[in-house]
Amino acid sequence: MLSFIKITTDNVKYRREVYYSPSQGKTFTGQLPEDVADKGEFDIGIRSLIPLLKSECNMSESCILDFFQNFGIEISSAYILNQWTKIIEAGLASTTYQQMDDTSARVSGENYYTQILCNLFYSAYFTVPHKNRLTVLDVLRNFAPRQYLYSLLAISLLEDFNLPKKIRQAVDQQLTKDIFFDEDAFDLLLDGINPGPLQRARILDACAIAAYREQTSIPVAEILMCDDAPQFKMLTRYIALCWIHDGRHYKKLQPVVPQHKTALDEFLAQYWLFYHRLKGHKEDPSYEQPVNLSQEFDALFSTKTGYEQLDERVAKTRAKRDALLLVLDYPELPLHNG
């Protein structure tokens, strides 16, 4: 038995009456049906097909445009691009957290990076030339024009970035507080301060983060699930670290002494046992478990094995306690980005 996909066009022409009121000096046009007025000229069939062609058929925007035009559907590339914007913004608004990771990519022989932004409901990929904080913020803001805000949060971040006091005082004198600046205006203001390249980058980072947290045009992520790379830090209110990324550091240990091999194997067994207990908490949260699991974490990651490299690695995991245990307060969080 053969199966076919039948594609047909179903164009509807709406005739809208127009009236002019001489007494009010205004023209009144008849209303369209709500589903048409709210969603524009294309119905749910086309709107749902666009992401399907992209995600499942791996078609580029130009190919999707050709696909529709071949069937006589007059659609623009701008409309198709706008659908990605709506999908990403819906994904950003769908949960309190976002997951991010990056991987190397090559574009025309040049080194680029593919940023992955996702949560339980969607995944989006962006190939960009950099992977610094501003680029990560661009992704979280769906590449809206950059904004900068000198606020109390920005001032606090500049201190955290260890910006020299002299530069911070110059910034405070040059920048007006609590006003959003576009990129060109902010660059001109920084030219008046004339900071060094690294200092300039830190000022841009701090004020861009402050603007992201305060703006309302794009949904703001409260929590970012990621690895502990520096470009992800301080962007959101909380950072949740990936347990799989942390566990990979232990696999890099190459003990030679038999006692060290045994110590590593025994510790990793306890490590993943604790991970599964956290996973159990996610599936059935209770009021008692968070306290117990916090205490277990403290006990496990205070272990001293006598294998120096392992003990150093354990201490580094312990230093990430709050980010690794954020799931105790937010059980909806995933435990890893894998």
Secondary structure as the mmCIF struct_conf table of DSSP 4:
data_model
#
loop_
_struct_conf.conf_type_id
_struct_conf.id
_struct_conf.beg_label_comp_id
_struct_conf.beg_label_asym_id
_struct_conf.beg_label_seq_id
_struct_conf.end_label_comp_id
_struct_conf.end_label_asym_id
_struct_conf.end_label_seq_id
HELX_LH_PP_P HELX_LH_PP_P1 LYS A 13 ARG A 15
STRN STRN1 VAL A 18 SER A 21
TURN_TY1_P TURN_TY1_P1 PRO A 22 GLY A 25
STRN STRN2 LYS A 26 THR A 29
HELX_LH_PP_P HELX_LH_PP_P2 GLY A 30 PRO A 33
HELX_RH_AL_P HELX_RH_AL_P1 GLU A 34 LYS A 39
BEND BEND1 GLU A 41 PHE A 42
HELX_RH_AL_P HELX_RH_AL_P2 ILE A 44 SER A 55
TURN_TY1_P TURN_TY1_P2 GLU A 56 CYS A 57
HELX_RH_AL_P HELX_RH_AL_P3 GLU A 61 ASN A 70
TURN_TY1_P TURN_TY1_P3 PHE A 71 GLY A 72
HELX_RH_AL_P HELX_RH_AL_P4 SER A 77 ALA A 93
BEND BEND2 SER A 94 THR A 96
STRN STRN3 TYR A 97 VAL A 107
TURN_TY1_P TURN_TY1_P4 SER A 108 GLY A 109
STRN STRN4 GLU A 110 ASN A 119
TURN_TY1_P TURN_TY1_P5 LEU A 120 PHE A 121
STRN STRN5 TYR A 122 VAL A 128
BEND BEND3 PRO A 129 PRO A 129
BEND BEND4 ASN A 132 ASN A 132
HELX_RH_AL_P HELX_RH_AL_P5 ARG A 133 LEU A 140
TURN_TY1_P TURN_TY1_P6 ARG A 141 PHE A 143
HELX_LH_PP_P HELX_LH_PP_P3 ALA A 144 ARG A 146
STRN STRN6 GLN A 147 LEU A 149
BEND BEND5 SER A 151 SER A 151
HELX_RH_AL_P HELX_RH_AL_P6 LEU A 152 ASP A 160
TURN_TY1_P TURN_TY1_P7 PHE A 161 ASN A 162
HELX_RH_AL_P HELX_RH_AL_P7 LYS A 165 GLN A 174
BEND BEND6 LEU A 175 LEU A 175
HELX_LH_PP_P HELX_LH_PP_P4 THR A 176 THR A 176
TURN_TY1_P TURN_TY1_P8 LYS A 177 ASP A 178
STRN STRN7 PHE A 180 ASP A 182
HELX_RH_AL_P HELX_RH_AL_P8 GLU A 183 ILE A 193
HELX_RH_AL_P HELX_RH_AL_P9 PRO A 197 GLU A 214
BEND BEND7 SER A 217 ILE A 218
HELX_LH_PP_P HELX_LH_PP_P5 PRO A 219 ALA A 221
BEND BEND8 GLU A 222 GLU A 222
STRN STRN8 ILE A 223 CYS A 226
BEND BEND9 ASP A 228 ASP A 228
HELX_RH_3T_P HELX_RH_3T_P1 PRO A 230 PHE A 232
TURN_TY1_P TURN_TY1_P9 LYS A 233 MET A 234
BEND BEND10 LEU A 235 ARG A 237
STRN STRN9 TYR A 238 LEU A 241
HELX_RH_AL_P HELX_RH_AL_P10 TRP A 243 LYS A 251
TURN_TY1_P TURN_TY1_P10 LYS A 252 LYS A 252
BEND BEND11 VAL A 257 VAL A 257
HELX_RH_AL_P HELX_RH_AL_P11 PRO A 258 GLU A 283
BEND BEND12 ASP A 284 ASP A 284
BEND BEND13 TYR A 287 GLU A 288
HELX_RH_AL_P HELX_RH_AL_P12 GLN A 289 LEU A 300
TURN_TY1_P TURN_TY1_P11 PHE A 301 SER A 302
BEND BEND14 GLY A 306 GLY A 306
HELX_RH_AL_P HELX_RH_AL_P13 GLU A 308 ALA A 319
TURN_TY1_P TURN_TY1_P12 LYS A 320 LYS A 320
HELX_RH_AL_P HELX_RH_AL_P14 ARG A 321 LEU A 324
BEND BEND15 LEU A 325 LEU A 325
HELX_RH_3T_P HELX_RH_3T_P2 LEU A 326 LEU A 328
TURN_TY1_P TURN_TY1_P13 ASP A 329 ASP A 329
TURN_TY1_P TURN_TY1_P14 PRO A 331 GLU A 332
BEND BEND16 LEU A 333 LEU A 333
BEND BEND17 LEU A 335 LEU A 335
#
